[in-house]
Structures are given as structure tokens and as C-alpha cells.
Amino acid sequence: MSRAGTTEHPSSAVVAGDDKRLKRHFGPIGLLFTAVGSIIGSGWLFGALNAAQLAGPAAIVSWGIGAVMFVLIGMTYAELGTMFPHSGGVARYPHYSFGSFASFSMGWVTWIAAAAVSPIEVLAVVQYSTNYLPWLETLDADRNAVLTPAGTGVSIALLALFVLVNFFGVRWFARINNVLVWWKLAVIVLVIVVFLVTAFHPGHFTDYGGFAPYGTHGIFSAVASAGIAFSFFGFRQGVELAGETDNPKRNVPLTLIGSVVLTGILYVLLQIAFIGAVPSDAIAKQGWEHVGANFTAGGDVLATFGPLAAIATVLGIAWLAALLYADAIVSPGDTGLIYTGVTARISYAMGRNGNAPSGLAKVNPAGVPWVSLILAFVVGCFFFLPFPGWSQLVSFVTNSTVLSFGSGPLVLLAMRKQLPGQHRPFRLGRGFTSVVAFLALFSTNLIIYWTGWDTNWKLFVVIVFGYLLLAAHQTFAKRPPRMDFRHGWWVLVWFAGLAVVSYLGTYPEQSKHAGNLGVLDFSLGAVASLVLTAIVMALALRSTLPAERVTEILAQRREADEASA
């Protein structure tokens, strides 16, 4: 039964696949472990300390809030990822519902964010390694870790290694990743158990300012700025690699939701163990806010270069410290490997959308978008220059990545209207969908607001630069794509609204001299984000492409796939 160009089951006219040379080598464990491996990267090595400094013991609550938010976002992508199991899906789905302008806007933000993750993981490896190779990094006047020239060279070499491994294809990568993830899970569980058994002080949760010494502001700041949101980004692999798994119906929802639940439990337990194991005198000196500066051994501030290993050292557990220093290479290294491939697949997706050079979609015989992979390496190297330390990059990646996820809830609702009869292997309940989508978009807007104006203004500058690139592409491309601007203009309202709310807000606090006005306190900022969510959702759903245009876009993608096979 036909309706508006759709059928009850997929037809050749309503399919938008991938280049046939992409290999479907990810099984359920392989895809799940790719997400888990992404999540357990550098975030677990630094996040517990950073969260405790912003929220105190209430950082436990921050991890729980972050997990719930990403489960909501993951649920919206679970339906889309099984409908359209295409590599680079986060960048491609807006194209199907809102056209080229919206998809470029979201794809550009997604790509910039992903391109920075592998350098972040390299910096985590180097930062921990500085404990035994002190020539890699030094401390600046504010005691932030900064790369030395030699450290920059080592960082570039590590990033090149990530590219080389990805170049040989999915099957080799998946086998390596599965082994590394088992290692990472074992180490994090071991750290939790050892800290709880050997050095757990219950008084840390109530003394030294109480459970939440910095109030709700600290709790929610930690979600965005301490590496909590950053740590959960790896769930996206269920979408980005959906075109390379053997059973999307089963594997995509399992990966998107299961990875967040599994790692969320581990992170909450790790935060509990960390708070209980921190040396009491380190808290007593200056409170939780400066606890990292008081992990001392031999006169060195070890927490700067590795907080978990620093605790193990102070407690005299040398074997655990050695294990953590080894894991500080394995965990971030594995995540860096994953994100190098993901970054390539996002620009691959933009090339297939037509709003970026088509050469980015070229695939080698091993099934790898090799041009996009080289671009990821070149751009990744630049992130070692303006953001020399791990913590300086995390906030920028957090707001840009979360913003890119915000299109998922909108596409989910749009597709219910545009392709109501399209086969959905995984489907959210009818009365449940709108609530989940609204909460997912609201969560996105809140995290960006909590990140703070000092980071957000940089994101908006990058977005403007992206539009300049789009204008150049439209001007000089031989066959520029149809922009569908009247169906994607709402993106500008969304971006402008986020900028205004952030500028008026109190994140970070005015004492940080970020330039924000501090007019909106915590409650008013949340209300403003709620109103913005409702406005953006209403405008986007009123601007969707007609079903006929959606069918046309999907058919164009299928024809391009067949031509490249």
C-alpha cells in the first residue's frame, strides 16, 4: 500500500545505503565494544578528579545525570540507526529530513568535534607519560600541562599511527579493539575494587563542606565541563558505524543504549571509589576545588599528569600505579583509534550528501574512506597548537559534539511525518516518542548552556567559519547541491538562541571573567533552554521536506551507491 512515495517495507526508491565496498565486519560484540572502547578513553583517567573539583562528592550525581541524558539521546538514534544503517549517520540523517543546508550545519559541527577527539586522546597518553618522560610536557604559570616541542612531535607520530591502523580496514581494527576493551574493563574494575577495599573514607562524603559544597551550579557544571559528557560520546559508534555491522536491527540499539548503561554504572562506582580514596589532607588544605593540586609525592604535583595513578602512589600501591600508567596508553590509544575512523566517516558522509567535496567519499579496496582519513590526520595535528592540554580541549569538544547530537530527536519526529510507512526494525512507542525526543533535545541544550560562554563563543565562531566554507563550495563547485534553505533555516534560530542564552547565563561564574552577563541564574537558564527547545522543535517540524523530496534524496543516494560499486 503506497502513501506519499512510501511503502510499508523498504523499497528500492526509499533506500540510501553506502558505498558497497564498505565492509560489514562488526558483529554485536564488535560494535558494542567499539562504543564501550570509545567511552572508556581518557575521560575515566581524568574525569573523576575534574568532577570532584567542580561538584565535590555530588559528582556522583553528575555522572548519573550525564548517563540519563545520553540514554535519552541514544534512544532517538536507535530508531534512526536501524531505519537507515549508514556510516556517518549523525551527519547524514538531517540531510534526509531537512535538506543540504541543515545537514551541512550539523555535519560541520559533528566533524569538527570528532576531529578533535583523537588529538585529545593523544594528549591523555602524553600527559600520563610525562610522569616517566618529563620532557614531553611542562607546566605553565597556571600549572596547566603544556606540550614541549618534543612532546608535539611525539603527539603527531601517535596520531599518524592511529591513521595507519584505520587505513587497513574494519576487520583488523575490530579484532584489535575487542582485545583492548577487555583490558580496559578489567583495569577500571580493578581500580574500583582496590580503592574501595584499601583506602575508603566514608567521611569524605559529608565532611569538608558537605555532600554538595558547590551546590547545583557545581553539579551541572561538572556534567558539561569535567569530562562527564565527553566520556559518554562513544555511544555514537552505533550510528557512525551502522553501515558496517552485520545485523543493524539488533546491534545498533544494543550499542547505543547498552554502552551508556554499562559504562555509566562503572563511572558512578569509580567516582565513589575516588572520593573515598583521596588522601584526607589533600582535601583539608583547600577543599575539593583545589584537591588536585595537593596530591604530592617527592615535591611533584602528580595529579596534574595522572590523578588515579597519583592516588595509588600516595597510598603506596606501586603496582596499581604502574598498571594505571600502562593503561593510560591503552585506554586513550584505543579511543583515539576509534575516533580517527569515525572522523573519516563523517566527512565521507558529507561528501555523499553533496555539500562537501566528493573526493571525501572515495573508498579504498579495504573499505576505508582514505581521503577523509588523511584529512582527519592533517586537521587533527592543528589541535595540538591552540589547545596544548587535555582539559583545555574537552569543553570545546563537549559543546560541539552535543550540539551535533541535537538533530537526532528532530529527524526522528520528522521521519514519523515524512515516511510513516517506512519499515522500522526498532521503534519507540507511539506515545513515548515525542516525550523522549523533547527531553533529548532539552538535554542537548542544557549541556551546551552548562559548558559556559568562555567555550561556547569559540564554537559559534567555528560555525560561522563553516558557513564561509559552504559559500565557497557553492560558488566554485561544478555541480553545487540544492541547499533547501527554506527547510533548514531553523538551524540558524537554534544556534542564535543557544548563543544568547549562553551569553546571558552564569556558566562559568562571572568571577571567571568569561564576558557573560550572568543575568540568567541556574533556574532561569534552565527555563530559557526549555523555551528554546520548544521553539526549535516547532520550527523544525514545520519546515520538514515534503515526502516526495525525501524519497528523491534517498533514491539519489542509492543510485550513487550503485554507480560506485
BADRENTOR-725251 format. One record per residue (C-alpha): x, y, z; residue in one letter. Coordinates in steps of 0.02 Angstrom, whole numbers, padded with zeros to 5 digits, always signed. Example, Ala and Ser with C-alpha at 12.3 -4.5 7.8 and 13.67 -1.06 7.14 Angstrom:
BEGIN
+00615-00225+00390A
+00684-00053+00357S
***
This chain:
BEGIN
+00000+00000+00000M
+00080+00160-00059S
+00069+00328+00028R
+00166+00486-00017A
+00300+00387-00104G
+00325+00266+00040T
+00284+00085+00068T
+00256-00024+00220E
+00427-00103+00190H
+00586-00036+00114P
+00583-00019-00073S
+00719+00025-00196S
+00653+00202-00200A
+00669+00227-00014V
+00843+00165+00021V
+01001+00266+00047A
+01143+00149+00078G
+01331+00162+00074D
+01470+00128-00045D
+01463-00060-00074K
+01647-00075-00034R
+01616-00033+00149L
+01633-00198+00243K
+01501-00266+00365R
+01627-00339+00486H
+01555-00277+00652F
+01453-00407+00746G
+01355-00371+00907P
+01506-00380+01023I
+01619-00292+00898G
+01501-00144+00879L
+01459-00136+01065L
+01643-00144+01111F
+01681-00007+00986T
+01562+00107+01083A
+01623+00047+01253V
+01803+00069+01196G
+01762+00247+01142S
+01679+00288+01308I
+01817+00216+01416I
+01954+00326+01347G
+02040+00471+01430S
+01881+00527+01519G
+01894+00396+01654W
+02076+00440+01687L
+02042+00625+01721F
+01853+00641+01741G
+01840+00583+01922A
+01961+00718+01982L
+01889+00856+01873N
+01711+00815+01927A
+01758+00811+02111A
+01841+00982+02097Q
+01683+01058+02022L
+01549+00967+02122A
+01634+00884+02271G
+01558+00716+02321P
+01400+00765+02225A
+01499+00723+02067A
+01415+00553+02087I
+01250+00638+02044V
+01333+00724+01896S
+01382+00556+01820W
+01206+00491+01844G
+01130+00644+01759I
+01250+00628+01614G
+01208+00444+01590A
+01020+00476+01589V
+01038+00617+01463M
+01139+00510+01343F
+01020+00364+01359V
+00881+00482+01301L
+00985+00544+01155I
+01037+00365+01112G
+00855+00308+01108M
+00815+00433+00970T
+00960+00370+00865Y
+00915+00187+00896A
+00763+00203+00784E
+00853+00305+00651L
+01006+00193+00652G
+00901+00039+00611T
+00796+00130+00480M
+00950+00194+00390F
+01105+00096+00443P
+01227+00210+00354H
+01404+00254+00404S
+01419+00434+00464G
+01234+00434+00510G
+01240+00584+00629V
+01290+00693+00481A
+01176+00607+00354R
+01008+00597+00441Y
+00974+00786+00442P
+01002+00782+00254H
+00859+00661+00230Y
+00731+00763+00328S
+00786+00944+00308F
+00899+00953+00155G
+01075+01010+00121S
+01087+01170+00223F
+01033+01084+00384A
+01142+00933+00351S
+01296+01040+00316F
+01265+01140+00475S
+01256+00983+00582M
+01388+00889+00483G
+01515+01030+00501W
+01491+01039+00690V
+01497+00849+00702T
+01657+00836+00601W
+01749+00974+00695I
+01705+00892+00861A
+01756+00717+00805A
+01918+00781+00728A
+01971+00847+00898A
+01938+00686+00995V
+02088+00586+00931S
+02208+00729+00974P
+02128+00735+01148I
+02163+00550+01172E
+02342+00575+01112V
+02362+00716+01239L
+02298+00600+01376A
+02430+00470+01330V
+02567+00602+01329V
+02506+00683+01490Q
+02514+00522+01590Y
+02678+00475+01505S
+02755+00637+01568T
+02772+00556+01739N
+02914+00449+01672Y
+02959+00551+01516L
+02962+00727+01589P
+03022+00805+01426W
+02851+00778+01345L
+02758+00915+01440E
+02789+01056+01560T
+02679+01163+01674L
+02634+01342+01629D
+02611+01484+01753A
+02436+01422+01795D
+02501+01244+01820R
+02415+01180+01663N
+02504+01044+01564A
+02580+01111+01402V
+02665+01012+01264L
+02850+01039+01235T
+02914+01041+01054P
+02970+00860+01077A
+02801+00817+01150G
+02715+00894+00999T
+02820+00784+00883G
+02777+00628+00983V
+02592+00677+00979S
+02593+00694+00790I
+02679+00525+00773A
+02546+00441+00883L
+02406+00519+00780L
+02490+00454+00622A
+02491+00280+00699L
+02303+00290+00727F
+02279+00334+00544V
+02389+00189+00488L
+02291+00060+00588V
+02125+00125+00521N
+02192+00125+00343F
+02196-00065+00338F
+02009-00083+00365G
+01872-00129+00486V
+01909-00314+00513R
+02086-00286+00578W
+02032-00138+00682F
+01884-00232+00761A
+01996-00377+00815R
+02122-00260+00897I
+01984-00160+00981N
+01897-00311+01059N
+02056-00362+01148V
+02091-00185+01208L
+01915-00161+01277V
+01927-00318+01384W
+02088-00246+01455W
+02008-00077+01489K
+01857-00152+01577L
+01970-00260+01685A
+02079-00114+01739V
+01935+00003+01784I
+01850-00134+01886V
+02015-00172+01973L
+02042+00012+02018V
+01866+00023+02091I
+01889-00133+02197V
+02063-00087+02261V
+02014+00091+02308F
+01856+00032+02397L
+01947-00105+02493V
+02110-00019+02540T
+02077+00167+02562A
+01893+00209+02577F
+01846+00351+02696H
+01656+00375+02714P
+01683+00542+02799G
+01739+00618+02634H
+01558+00620+02577F
+01496+00731+02719T
+01646+00823+02789D
+01743+00963+02702Y
+01590+01064+02651G
+01460+00927+02644G
+01399+00817+02502F
+01370+00961+02379A
+01489+01100+02432P
+01464+01197+02270Y
+01276+01171+02253G
+01177+01136+02096T
+01290+01250+01994H
+01437+01136+02028G
+01339+00977+01995I
+01281+01032+01823F
+01445+01118+01778S
+01530+00951+01805A
+01416+00865+01679V
+01475+00982+01542A
+01650+01036+01592S
+01730+00896+01693A
+01736+00768+01553G
+01573+00679+01602I
+01475+00719+01444A
+01635+00696+01346F
+01657+00522+01418S
+01488+00462+01352F
+01510+00521+01172F
+01569+00349+01118G
+01389+00285+01112F
+01381+00365+00940R
+01480+00223+00862Q
+01317+00128+00848G
+01263+00261+00723V
+01426+00308+00639E
+01471+00126+00600L
+01293+00063+00571A
+01331+00035+00388G
+01470-00085+00435E
+01378-00205+00552T
+01301-00370+00502D
+01133-00351+00594N
+01084-00168+00622P
+00913-00214+00694K
+00995-00300+00843R
+01167-00220+00854N
+01127-00034+00838V
+01003-00017+00985P
+01111-00133+01090L
+01262-00022+01060T
+01177+00148+01079L
+01089+00111+01243I
+01188-00034+01315G
+01356+00054+01305S
+01293+00205+01405V
+01210+00098+01539V
+01362-00016+01560L
+01491+00122+01569T
+01377+00237+01670G
+01372+00108+01810I
+01561+00091+01805L
+01589+00279+01808Y
+01475+00306+01958V
+01566+00168+02053L
+01734+00242+02004L
+01682+00415+02066Q
+01627+00340+02232I
+01792+00248+02249A
+01892+00404+02201F
+01805+00516+02328I
+01831+00389+02465G
+02014+00358+02421A
+02077+00538+02402V
+02201+00573+02543P
+02109+00670+02678S
+02247+00801+02696D
+02233+00841+02511A
+02050+00892+02537I
+02081+00980+02701A
+02211+01101+02633K
+02100+01197+02511Q
+01939+01099+02494G
+01877+00997+02347W
+01901+01139+02222E
+02091+01127+02232H
+02110+00947+02286V
+02209+00902+02129G
+02346+01025+02173A
+02378+00935+02337N
+02420+00760+02280F
+02604+00771+02317T
+02745+00645+02320A
+02926+00697+02313G
+02877+00878+02284G
+02790+00848+02116D
+02605+00882+02085V
+02567+00710+02015L
+02380+00739+01994A
+02414+00858+01851T
+02485+00717+01747F
+02381+00571+01813G
+02259+00584+01959P
+02216+00400+01981L
+02398+00345+01973A
+02438+00487+02093A
+02317+00419+02223I
+02391+00245+02203A
+02565+00318+02227T
+02518+00419+02382V
+02434+00263+02456L
+02591+00162+02423G
+02507+00044+02297I
+02650+00048+02173A
+02592-00098+02067W
+02423-00015+02037L
+02508+00149+01991A
+02616+00056+01865A
+02461-00029+01793L
+02373+00138+01776L
+02520+00216+01687Y
+02514+00071+01564A
+02326+00088+01544D
+02348+00274+01513A
+02423+00221+01347I
+02299+00082+01308V
+02134+00168+01352S
+02156+00335+01264P
+02252+00250+01125G
+02106+00133+01086D
+01981+00277+01089T
+02095+00379+00976G
+02099+00235+00853L
+01910+00228+00851I
+01883+00414+00829Y
+02009+00429+00689T
+01899+00311+00589G
+01739+00397+00645V
+01803+00569+00591T
+01841+00499+00419A
+01666+00426+00405R
+01583+00592+00448I
+01672+00686+00309S
+01637+00534+00198Y
+01452+00560+00239A
+01461+00745+00198M
+01543+00703+00032G
+01400+00585-00007R
+01273+00716+00047N
+01347+00829-00088G
+01382+00979+00023N
+01568+00942+00036A
+01695+00893-00099P
+01651+00723-00174S
+01830+00665-00156G
+01799+00644+00031L
+01688+00495-00010A
+01823+00396-00101K
+01844+00221-00028V
+01997+00109-00047N
+01989-00080-00080P
+01997-00113+00107A
+01832-00021+00129G
+01908+00136+00208V
+01869+00317+00157P
+02053+00354+00134W
+02045+00536+00079V
+01939+00578+00231S
+02061+00482+00340L
+02208+00587+00280I
+02107+00746+00307L
+02069+00690+00486A
+02255+00673+00519F
+02302+00843+00446V
+02167+00937+00540V
+02198+00836+00699G
+02378+00898+00704C
+02319+01078+00718F
+02230+01040+00881F
+02398+01016+00964F
+02437+01200+00938L
+02299+01309+01016P
+02243+01183+01147F
+02403+01111+01224P
+02323+01021+01372G
+02190+00886+01391W
+02069+00988+01495S
+02079+01137+01377Q
+02008+01035+01233L
+01872+00938+01324V
+01748+01081+01346S
+01758+01131+01163F
+01729+00953+01105V
+01586+00933+01228T
+01480+01077+01167N
+01511+01045+00982S
+01478+00857+00993T
+01321+00876+01098V
+01257+01007+00977L
+01278+00885+00833S
+01175+00754+00926F
+01031+00877+00942G
+00973+00845+00764S
+00931+00663+00804G
+00771+00697+00903P
+00712+00818+00767L
+00744+00695+00625V
+00657+00558+00724L
+00496+00659+00737L
+00512+00724+00559A
+00528+00548+00489M
+00369+00495+00579R
+00280+00626+00474K
+00378+00609+00313Q
+00394+00419+00299L
+00260+00349+00415P
+00256+00182+00324G
+00444+00156+00318Q
+00498-00007+00399H
+00572+00024+00572R
+00663-00129+00640P
+00674-00040+00809F
+00530+00076+00851R
+00498+00185+01003L
+00320+00175+01070G
+00200+00295+00985R
+00154+00395+01141G
+00333+00385+01204F
+00422+00457+01053T
+00379+00642+01072S
+00424+00643+01256V
+00593+00558+01227V
+00633+00671+01079A
+00590+00830+01176F
+00691+00777+01329L
+00838+00726+01218A
+00842+00898+01133L
+00818+00984+01300F
+00965+00885+01370S
+01070+00940+01222T
+01030+01124+01251N
+01062+01111+01438L
+01233+01032+01417I
+01285+01169+01296I
+01222+01301+01419Y
+01316+01220+01564W
+01476+01215+01462T
+01486+01404+01480G
+01510+01558+01373W
+01700+01553+01381D
+01695+01395+01274T
+01532+01420+01180N
+01584+01581+01094W
+01727+01486+01012K
+01604+01358+00946L
+01496+01492+00866F
+01649+01569+00782V
+01690+01397+00710V
+01510+01381+00647I
+01523+01548+00557V
+01686+01492+00477F
+01598+01334+00418G
+01466+01437+00330Y
+01604+01531+00240L
+01671+01364+00178L
+01496+01316+00123L
+01480+01478+00025A
+01647+01443-00060A
+01592+01267-00104H
+01429+01331-00178Q
+01524+01460-00279T
+01662+01352-00351F
+01588+01176-00359A
+01547+01117-00535K
+01379+01049-00477R
+01335+01133-00312P
+01198+01045-00215P
+01023+01110-00192R
+01026+01196-00022M
+00843+01176+00031D
+00869+01330+00140F
+00684+01358+00175R
+00681+01186+00256H
+00840+01213+00357G
+00835+01396+00409W
+00776+01348+00584W
+00955+01291+00620V
+01008+01474+00624L
+00872+01513+00752V
+00933+01368+00858W
+01116+01420+00852F
+01074+01603+00886A
+00961+01554+01031G
+01098+01449+01110L
+01220+01593+01093A
+01101+01717+01175V
+01055+01602+01320V
+01239+01561+01350S
+01291+01745+01346Y
+01154+01791+01469L
+01192+01644+01583G
+01301+01614+01735T
+01409+01474+01665Y
+01551+01493+01701P
+01533+01606+01852E
+01564+01790+01820Q
+01719+01778+01928S
+01799+01679+01787K
+01797+01839+01679H
+01724+01750+01528A
+01622+01901+01472G
+01450+01825+01500N
+01321+01939+01583L
+01260+01823+01721G
+01079+01882+01703V
+01006+01706+01700L
+01036+01606+01858D
+01028+01417+01861F
+00837+01408+01862S
+00807+01545+01734L
+00940+01471+01620G
+00852+01303+01626A
+00685+01386+01586V
+00762+01482+01441A
+00836+01319+01374S
+00666+01236+01391L
+00580+01375+01294V
+00715+01369+01160L
+00690+01181+01145T
+00503+01204+01114A
+00531+01343+00986I
+00664+01247+00888V
+00563+01088+00886M
+00408+01179+00824A
+00502+01273+00688L
+00596+01118+00629A
+00439+01011+00616L
+00351+01149+00518R
+00499+01157+00397S
+00522+00975+00351T
+00550+00923+00172L
+00396+00853+00085P
+00390+00663+00074A
+00421+00669-00113E
+00584+00764-00088R
+00640+00642+00047V
+00609+00497-00072T
+00707+00589-00207E
+00858+00615-00092I
+00857+00435-00037L
+00845+00374-00217A
+00991+00486-00268Q
+01097+00409-00132R
+01052+00233-00189R
+01097+00275-00369E
+01264+00346-00314A
+01297+00187-00214D
+01263+00077-00366E
+01374+00184-00476A
+01519+00169-00353S
+01500-00018-00325A
***
